[in-house]
Amino acid sequence: MINIDIAIEAGAWPAEDELSALAAPTVDAVLVELDLKAANTAELSLLFTDDAHIAELNRGWRGKDKATNVLSFPAFEIAPGDPLPAMLGDIVLAFETISSEAVLEEKPFEHHLRHLIVHGMLHLLGYDHETDEEAEEMEALERRILAALAIPDPYG
């Protein structure tokens, strides 16, 4: 079981109960696809913020002086397939970037948000997209997880 701590810091996000109703089944779908079970309750933090704060984090942690849609901060370094740690880490999401991308890509906001939660979760679980092979594996997982949630292929 994953205990999800939701914090809304900035941005025109939906109410916390709506975000929780989107996040919980999304996180569960990741765990089901990867066949992961927590020995005990694992903790996950979702921070819903704005472009200004995520740009600050992106600059400080990644040396990139711009806003981005999602950042993941694993509590522990794990490899794909490792057991779930008690604390997964933090996923930070930026409202303006996610909103503008959804409009630009003609996707429902909720679909894009759930895709980015999946993307962030995969990073916390040791997946990356630094090489073409890693990117193909991660995108294939995202497609399968989102399909299980009845969300169309975000890369199609």
N, CA, C and O of each residue as an XYZ file, in Angstrom:
624
protein
N       0.841     -1.189      0.000
C       0.000      0.000      0.000
C       0.878      1.241      0.000
O       1.911      1.292      0.668
N       0.451      2.237     -0.758
C       1.169      3.508     -0.828
C       0.331      4.584     -0.151
O      -0.836      4.786     -0.487
N       0.937      5.262      0.799
C       0.306      6.407      1.442
C       0.781      7.651      0.689
O       1.973      7.958      0.681
N      -0.151      8.362      0.059
C       0.195      9.526     -0.753
C      -0.097     10.795      0.027
O      -1.230     11.055      0.432
N       0.959     11.582      0.228
C       0.830     12.881      0.881
C       0.745     13.935     -0.213
O       1.674     14.088     -1.006
N      -0.361     14.657     -0.257
C      -0.577     15.676     -1.280
C      -0.473     17.057     -0.647
O      -1.079     17.334      0.388
N       0.311     17.916     -1.295
C       0.417     19.305     -0.870
C       0.216     20.195     -2.090
O       0.850     19.992     -3.126
N      -0.660     21.168     -1.966
C      -0.883     22.151     -3.024
C      -0.235     23.444     -2.557
O      -0.693     24.082     -1.609
N       0.838     23.815     -3.238
C       1.619     24.968     -2.831
C       1.240     26.226     -3.611
O       1.129     27.310     -3.039
N       1.044     26.073     -4.910
C       0.757     27.222     -5.770
C       0.153     26.705     -7.068
O       0.280     25.523     -7.390
N      -0.495     27.581     -7.803
C      -1.102     27.189     -9.067
C      -2.598     26.997     -8.914
O      -3.107     26.877     -7.800
N      -3.289     26.970    -10.023
C      -4.754     26.856    -10.030
C      -5.186     25.390    -10.101
O      -5.996     25.010    -10.946
N      -4.646     24.595     -9.224
C      -4.929     23.160     -9.183
C      -6.349     22.878     -8.712
O      -6.943     23.682     -7.994
N      -6.889     21.733     -9.119
C      -8.167     21.310     -8.527
C      -7.995     21.092     -7.022
O      -6.878     21.119     -6.504
N      -9.090     20.882     -6.343
C      -9.059     20.654     -4.892
C      -8.277     19.379     -4.567
O      -8.137     18.487     -5.402
N      -7.776     19.319     -3.339
C      -6.967     18.190     -2.910
C      -7.681     16.847     -3.067
O      -7.059     15.863     -3.466
N      -8.980     16.797     -2.758
C      -9.696     15.524     -2.898
C      -9.775     15.085     -4.360
O      -9.735     13.887     -4.639
N      -9.886     16.027     -5.295
C      -9.891     15.686     -6.720
C      -8.528     15.185     -7.163
O      -8.431     14.215     -7.915
N      -7.476     15.842     -6.698
C      -6.123     15.400     -7.036
C      -5.844     14.013     -6.467
O      -5.222     13.179     -7.126
N      -6.299     13.773     -5.258
C      -6.130     12.460     -4.639
C      -6.874     11.387     -5.428
O      -6.364     10.282     -5.613
N      -8.077     11.711     -5.891
C      -8.883     10.762     -6.668
C      -8.225     10.437     -8.015
O      -8.456      9.359     -8.563
N      -7.428     11.332     -8.544
C      -6.671     11.066     -9.772
C      -5.366     10.330     -9.463
O      -4.994      9.397    -10.174
N      -4.681     10.744     -8.417
C      -3.350     10.207     -8.127
C      -3.377      8.765     -7.625
O      -2.570      7.946     -8.066
N      -4.284      8.445     -6.716
C      -4.267      7.112     -6.095
C      -4.394      5.979     -7.120
O      -3.567      5.067     -7.105
N      -5.391      6.000     -8.003
C      -5.468      4.903     -8.980
C      -4.322      4.931     -9.994
O      -3.961      3.893    -10.549
N      -3.759      6.094    -10.232
C      -2.631      6.207    -11.148
C      -1.405      5.522    -10.550
O      -0.727      4.746    -11.223
N      -1.133      5.812     -9.298
C      -0.015      5.174     -8.589
C      -0.250      3.666     -8.499
O       0.675      2.882     -8.711
N      -1.462      3.265     -8.190
C      -1.786      1.837     -8.120
C      -1.536      1.149     -9.458
O      -1.031      0.027     -9.490
N      -1.883      1.805    -10.557
C      -1.685      1.216    -11.887
C      -0.198      0.989    -12.177
O       0.168      0.005    -12.820
N       0.651      1.894    -11.708
C       2.101      1.715    -11.864
C       2.543      0.464    -11.121
O       3.275     -0.364    -11.662
N       2.095      0.332     -9.881
C       2.499     -0.814     -9.063
C       2.001     -2.132     -9.646
O       2.713     -3.136     -9.620
N       0.777     -2.124    -10.171
C       0.218     -3.338    -10.777
C       1.035     -3.729    -12.007
O       1.411     -4.891    -12.158
N       1.308     -2.768    -12.882
C       2.072     -3.064    -14.106
C       3.455     -3.613    -13.780
O       3.944     -4.512    -14.463
N       4.084     -3.078    -12.741
C       5.435     -3.509    -12.381
C       5.438     -4.677    -11.399
O       6.496     -5.161    -10.996
N       4.236     -5.127    -11.017
C       4.069     -6.228    -10.064
C       4.846     -5.954     -8.767
O       5.579     -6.810     -8.269
N       4.665     -4.751     -8.242
C       5.331     -4.343     -7.007
C       4.330     -4.285     -5.868
O       3.203     -3.816     -6.023
N       4.769     -4.770     -4.733
C       3.953     -4.708     -3.524
C       4.843     -4.198     -2.395
O       6.011     -4.570     -2.283
N       4.273     -3.361     -1.586
C       5.016     -2.857     -0.432
C       4.897     -3.848      0.715
O       3.800     -4.302      1.042
N       6.032     -4.182      1.323
C       6.004     -5.067      2.489
C       5.216     -4.398      3.609
O       4.465     -5.054      4.331
N       5.388     -3.111      3.743
C       4.646     -2.283      4.683
C       4.126     -1.087      3.891
O       4.254     -1.047      2.668
N       3.554     -0.138      4.570
C       3.084      1.052      3.881
C       4.279      1.875      3.405
O       5.177      2.200      4.182
N       4.272      2.204      2.121
C       5.307      3.060      1.555
C       4.741      4.473      1.432
O       3.537      4.660      1.260
N       5.614      5.445      1.523
C       5.206      6.850      1.485
C       5.608      7.496      0.166
O       6.694      7.245     -0.355
N       4.718      8.332     -0.367
C       4.962      9.099     -1.578
C       4.437     10.506     -1.341
O       3.351     10.691     -0.793
N       5.215     11.489     -1.757
C       4.791     12.879     -1.632
C       4.571     13.468     -3.017
O       5.431     13.358     -3.891
N       3.412     14.095     -3.214
C       3.117     14.824     -4.445
C       2.965     16.298     -4.100
O       2.109     16.674     -3.299
N       3.797     17.119     -4.707
C       3.730     18.560     -4.497
C       3.229     19.211     -5.774
O       3.858     19.118     -6.828
N       2.087     19.872     -5.659
C       1.472     20.571     -6.785
C       1.823     22.045     -6.638
O       1.399     22.706     -5.690
N       2.608     22.553     -7.595
C       3.121     23.911     -7.485
C       2.987     24.644     -8.815
O       2.204     24.248     -9.679
N       3.761     25.716     -8.966
C       3.694     26.532    -10.174
C       5.034     26.550    -10.890
O       6.013     25.979    -10.412
N       5.068     27.208    -12.034
C       6.284     27.253    -12.838
C       7.436     27.940    -12.113
O       8.587     27.529    -12.256
N       7.142     28.974    -11.343
C       8.212     29.703    -10.657
C       8.956     28.785     -9.692
O      10.187     28.787     -9.665
N       8.232     28.009     -8.908
C       8.899     27.141     -7.933
C       9.612     25.971     -8.610
O      10.725     25.615     -8.223
N       8.980     25.374     -9.614
C       9.635     24.235    -10.267
C      10.871     24.694    -11.040
O      11.839     23.943    -11.156
N      10.848     25.926    -11.572
C      12.033     26.467    -12.250
C      13.178     26.624    -11.258
O      14.331     26.342    -11.584
N      12.863     27.071    -10.057
C      13.866     27.214     -8.995
C      14.469     25.849     -8.636
O      15.685     25.714     -8.499
N      13.606     24.850     -8.486
C      14.088     23.489     -8.188
C      14.915     22.936     -9.343
O      15.959     22.321     -9.122
N      14.458     23.150    -10.563
C      15.159     22.655    -11.746
C      16.547     23.289    -11.857
O      17.515     22.617    -12.216
N      16.637     24.566    -11.552
C      17.906     25.289    -11.578
C      18.845     24.747    -10.483
O      20.021     24.484    -10.732
N      18.303     24.589     -9.281
C      19.129     24.147     -8.154
C      19.590     22.696     -8.238
O      20.724     22.388     -7.873
N      18.729     21.805     -8.711
C      19.033     20.371     -8.708
C      19.579     19.848    -10.019
O      20.361     18.898    -10.038
N      19.160     20.477    -11.139
C      19.563     19.946    -12.440
C      20.371     20.942    -13.268
O      20.834     20.610    -14.359
N      20.544     22.166    -12.751
C      21.311     23.161    -13.479
C      20.615     23.668    -14.732
O      21.258     24.219    -15.625
N      19.289     23.481    -14.798
C      18.516     23.930    -15.956
C      17.639     25.103    -15.521
O      16.753     24.955    -14.680
N      17.899     26.257    -16.103
C      17.248     27.498    -15.681
C      15.928     27.714    -16.432
O      15.779     28.663    -17.201
N      14.971     26.799    -16.185
C      13.664     26.918    -16.824
C      12.665     26.042    -16.074
O      13.028     25.135    -15.325
N      11.405     26.350    -16.306
C      10.338     25.513    -15.735
C      10.283     24.203    -16.506
O      10.710     24.126    -17.658
N       9.755     23.186    -15.860
C       9.516     21.898    -16.485
C       8.187     21.379    -15.962
O       7.621     21.965    -15.039
N       7.678     20.298    -16.529
C       6.370     19.819    -16.098
C       6.420     18.998    -14.814
O       5.534     19.120    -13.968
N       7.450     18.162    -14.660
C       7.538     17.278    -13.500
C       8.992     17.060    -13.119
O       9.868     16.957    -13.977
N       9.228     16.992    -11.830
C      10.527     16.600    -11.281
C      10.290     15.498    -10.263
O       9.288     15.494     -9.549
N      11.227     14.566    -10.210
C      11.153     13.472     -9.235
C      12.397     13.487     -8.371
O      13.511     13.679     -8.859
N      12.191     13.283     -7.087
C      13.285     13.250     -6.130
C      13.178     11.960     -5.316
O      12.473     11.916     -4.308
N      13.886     10.904     -5.758
C      13.806      9.637     -5.030
C      14.393      9.767     -3.629
O      15.410     10.431     -3.429
N      13.744      9.131     -2.669
C      14.272      9.119     -1.300
C      15.488      8.199     -1.219
O      16.412      8.445     -0.444
N      15.478      7.139     -2.026
C      16.573      6.180     -2.066
C      16.838      5.817     -3.517
O      15.920      5.777     -4.336
N      18.082      5.557     -3.822
C      18.407      5.113     -5.172
C      18.078      3.631     -5.279
O      18.637      2.803     -4.560
N      17.163      3.311     -6.184
C      16.808      1.914     -6.410
C      16.872      1.636     -7.902
O      16.842      2.557     -8.718
N      16.960      0.383     -8.242
C      16.984     -0.042     -9.641
C      15.627     -0.640     -9.986
O      14.920     -1.122     -9.101
N      15.257     -0.612    -11.262
C      14.001     -1.254    -11.655
C      13.939     -2.692    -11.139
O      14.889     -3.464    -11.272
N      12.796     -3.026    -10.551
C      12.612     -4.374    -10.022
C      12.981     -4.540     -8.563
O      12.635     -5.552     -7.954
N      13.685     -3.558     -7.981
C      13.998     -3.629     -6.552
C      12.710     -3.555     -5.741
O      11.714     -3.007     -6.211
N      12.721     -4.105     -4.521
C      11.537     -3.959     -3.660
C      11.283     -2.486     -3.338
O      12.194     -1.658     -3.364
N      10.029     -2.188     -3.038
C       9.683     -0.809     -2.684
C      10.300     -0.417     -1.351
O      10.180     -1.153     -0.371
N      10.959      0.732     -1.306
C      11.441      1.222     -0.010
C      10.266      1.810      0.777
O       9.199      2.058      0.217
N      10.469      2.027      2.060
C       9.417      2.601      2.906
C       9.063      4.023      2.471
O       7.927      4.465      2.644
N      10.029      4.727      1.911
C       9.798      6.087      1.420
C      10.220      6.131     -0.036
O      11.392      5.928     -0.352
N       9.263      6.396     -0.933
C       9.577      6.456     -2.358
C      10.267      7.765     -2.726
O      11.284      7.760     -3.419
N       9.718      8.881     -2.265
C      10.290     10.174     -2.582
C       9.211     11.178     -2.929
O       8.054     11.033     -2.535
N       9.611     12.206     -3.677
C       8.738     13.330     -3.998
C       8.597     13.484     -5.506
O       9.555     13.326     -6.263
N       7.381     13.794     -5.915
C       7.104     14.181     -7.298
C       6.541     15.594     -7.237
O       5.583     15.862     -6.513
N       7.149     16.497     -8.008
C       6.735     17.893     -8.034
C       6.176     18.189     -9.429
O       6.811     17.884    -10.439
N       4.989     18.782     -9.471
C       4.299     19.052    -10.731
C       3.969     20.533    -10.839
O       3.547     21.157     -9.866
N       4.168     21.102    -12.054
C       3.980     22.537    -12.276
C       2.720     22.808    -13.084
O       2.589     22.348    -14.218
N       1.804     23.549    -12.500
C       0.495     23.772    -13.105
C       0.550     24.429    -14.484
O      -0.036     23.910    -15.433
N       1.244     25.560    -14.611
C       1.208     26.294    -15.878
C       1.787     25.471    -17.029
O       1.223     25.446    -18.123
N       2.901     24.806    -16.784
C       3.523     24.013    -17.845
C       2.627     22.850    -18.247
O       2.443     22.591    -19.437
N       2.072     22.151    -17.273
C       1.193     21.017    -17.573
C      -0.044     21.488    -18.321
O      -0.464     20.857    -19.290
N      -0.622     22.581    -17.881
C      -1.811     23.127    -18.546
C      -1.521     23.518    -19.982
O      -2.276     23.165    -20.888
N      -0.432     24.246    -20.198
C      -0.123     24.703    -21.558
C       0.237     23.532    -22.464
O      -0.122     23.539    -23.642
N       0.939     22.524    -21.941
C       1.249     21.343    -22.752
C      -0.019     20.592    -23.137
O      -0.156     20.142    -24.275
N      -0.934     20.456    -22.203
C      -2.191     19.752    -22.491
C      -2.955     20.463    -23.603
O      -3.483     19.812    -24.504
N      -3.019     21.790    -23.547
C      -3.707     22.560    -24.590
C      -2.976     22.397    -25.917
O      -3.600     22.109    -26.938
N      -1.666     22.578    -25.908
C      -0.858     22.482    -27.122
C      -0.982     21.107    -27.779
O      -1.053     21.004    -29.003
N      -1.007     20.061    -26.965
C      -1.074     18.684    -27.463
C      -2.512     18.184    -27.624
O      -2.744     17.033    -27.994
N      -3.467     19.068    -27.340
C      -4.892     18.749    -27.466
C      -5.272     17.499    -26.676
O      -5.940     16.596    -27.181
N      -4.822     17.477    -25.410
C      -5.116     16.373    -24.498
C      -5.921     16.917    -23.327
O      -5.757     18.077    -22.948
N      -6.782     16.097    -22.754
C      -7.427     16.532    -21.515
C      -6.368     16.749    -20.427
O      -5.429     15.965    -20.293
N      -6.537     17.812    -19.664
C      -5.605     18.137    -18.578
C      -5.381     16.927    -17.664
O      -4.241     16.619    -17.315
N      -6.457     16.246    -17.278
C      -6.339     15.111    -16.354
C      -5.504     13.986    -16.946
O      -4.741     13.343    -16.225
N      -5.633     13.740    -18.233
C      -4.830     12.696    -18.878
C      -3.352     13.052    -18.823
O      -2.514     12.211    -18.498
N      -3.039     14.302    -19.143
C      -1.633     14.730    -19.136
C      -1.068     14.691    -17.709
O       0.061     14.249    -17.497
N      -1.839     15.146    -16.761
C      -1.402     15.105    -15.363
C      -1.119     13.671    -14.924
O      -0.089     13.399    -14.308
N      -2.028     12.762    -15.239
C      -1.833     11.361    -14.838
C      -0.616     10.758    -15.536
O       0.110      9.964    -14.938
N      -0.390     11.128    -16.788
C       0.810     10.664    -17.488
C       2.061     11.125    -16.747
O       3.005     10.352    -16.583
N       2.074     12.359    -16.306
C       3.258     12.886    -15.626
C       3.438     12.279    -14.235
O       4.567     12.155    -13.761
N       2.356     11.904    -13.582
C       2.473     11.176    -12.312
C       3.097      9.807    -12.576
O       3.975      9.371    -11.832
N       2.647      9.130    -13.633
C       3.247      7.843    -14.016
C       4.733      8.034    -14.305
O       5.568      7.274    -13.816
N       5.054      9.037    -15.092
C       6.443      9.322    -15.456
C       7.297      9.553    -14.196
O       8.385      8.995    -14.052
N       6.778     10.378    -13.306
C       7.497     10.649    -12.058
C       7.675      9.408    -11.203
O       8.744      9.192    -10.631
N       6.631      8.591    -11.114
C       6.721      7.335    -10.345
C       7.793      6.416    -10.920
O       8.571      5.824    -10.173
N       7.835      6.298    -12.227
C       8.843      5.428    -12.841
C      10.256      5.913    -12.509
O      11.150      5.102    -12.270
N      10.458      7.229    -12.494
C      11.767      7.745    -12.080
C      12.072      7.355    -10.634
O      13.193      6.948    -10.328
N      11.094      7.473     -9.749
C      11.320      7.100     -8.348
C      11.644      5.620     -8.209
O      12.314      5.212     -7.260
N      11.168      4.820     -9.151
C      11.363      3.372     -9.102
C      12.580      2.919     -9.907
O      12.748      1.727    -10.164
N      13.426      3.868    -10.304
C      14.702      3.523    -10.915
C      14.757      3.572    -12.422
O      15.792      3.250    -13.006
N      13.680      3.963    -13.070
C      13.672      4.038    -14.529
C      14.163      5.413    -14.977
O      14.008      6.407    -14.268
N      14.759      5.444    -16.172
C      15.249      6.708    -16.705
C      15.124      6.696    -18.222
O      14.707      5.699    -18.811
N      15.484      7.804    -18.845
C      15.388      7.914    -20.301
C      16.595      8.646    -20.862
O      16.480      9.448    -21.789
N      17.757      8.355    -20.283
C      18.998      8.997    -20.735
C      19.492      8.417    -22.060
O      20.082      9.138    -22.864
N      19.259      7.132    -22.294
C      19.656      6.510    -23.552
C      18.395      6.165    -24.345
O      17.294      6.144    -23.797
N      18.567      5.896    -25.630
C      17.423      5.517    -26.470
C      16.761      4.251    -25.940
O      15.534      4.153    -25.920
N      17.560      3.291    -25.516
C      17.019      2.032    -25.001
C      16.203      2.262    -23.727
O      15.110      1.715    -23.576
N      16.740      3.072    -22.813
C      16.012      3.398    -21.581
C      14.717      4.137    -21.898
O      13.677      3.865    -21.298
N      14.783      5.070    -22.841
C      13.598      5.851    -23.210
C      12.521      4.943    -23.803
O      11.341      5.089    -23.484
N      12.920      4.013    -24.659
C      11.949      3.089    -25.254
C      11.282      2.229    -24.188
O      10.071      2.013    -24.229
N      12.079      1.732    -23.221
C      11.518      0.910    -22.144
C      10.549      1.722    -21.291
O       9.456      1.258    -20.967
N      10.956      2.935    -20.929
C      10.125      3.766    -20.069
C       8.835      4.176    -20.787
O       7.758      4.145    -20.191
N       8.939      4.556    -22.049
C       7.744      4.943    -22.800
C       6.793      3.759    -22.987
O       5.576      3.935    -22.932
N       7.325      2.571    -23.203
C       6.472      1.384    -23.345
C       5.714      1.121    -22.046
O       4.526      0.801    -22.069
N       6.402      1.256    -20.923
C       5.731      1.094    -19.622
C       4.644      2.151    -19.445
O       3.534      1.835    -19.018
N       4.960      3.404    -19.772
C       3.974      4.480    -19.643
C       2.744      4.180    -20.487
O       1.614      4.355    -20.029
N       2.959      3.733    -21.710
C       1.831      3.417    -22.595
C       0.937      2.336    -21.994
O      -0.287      2.467    -21.995
N       1.555      1.258    -21.475
C       0.773      0.152    -20.899
C       0.015      0.599    -19.651
O      -1.151      0.250    -19.472
N       0.672      1.365    -18.796
C       0.035      1.837    -17.563
C      -1.142      2.755    -17.897
O      -2.226      2.618    -17.331
N      -0.918      3.686    -18.815
C      -1.986      4.615    -19.188
C      -3.122      3.903    -19.899
O      -4.286      4.257    -19.710
N      -2.807      2.914    -20.706
C      -3.868      2.131    -21.368
C      -4.737      1.448    -20.337
O      -5.953      1.371    -20.513
N      -4.141      0.944    -19.253
C      -4.905      0.315    -18.174
C      -5.837      1.316    -17.494
O      -6.834      0.927    -16.886
N      -5.511      2.603    -17.599
C      -6.339      3.673    -17.029
C      -7.278      4.292    -18.075
O      -7.930      5.304    -17.817
N      -7.333      3.668    -19.254
C      -8.155      4.145    -20.385
C      -7.729      5.532    -20.858
O      -8.559      6.358    -21.237
N      -6.408      5.773    -20.828
C      -5.843      7.029    -21.319
C      -5.073      6.714    -22.595
O      -4.220      5.827    -22.596
N      -5.363      7.431    -23.687
C      -4.691      7.158    -24.968
C      -3.180      7.342    -24.889
O      -2.660      8.039    -24.018
N      -2.500      6.699    -25.821
C      -1.034      6.773    -25.948
C      -0.596      8.236    -26.017
O      -0.957      8.947    -26.955
N       0.181      8.689    -25.025
C       0.603     10.096    -25.027
C       1.653     10.392    -26.083
O       1.920     11.555    -26.386
N       2.253      9.345    -26.647
C       3.300      9.548    -27.646
C       2.795      9.325    -29.061
O       3.549      9.450    -30.026
N       1.500      8.989    -29.180
C       0.938      8.659    -30.493
C       0.691      9.864    -31.366
O       0.221      9.723    -32.494
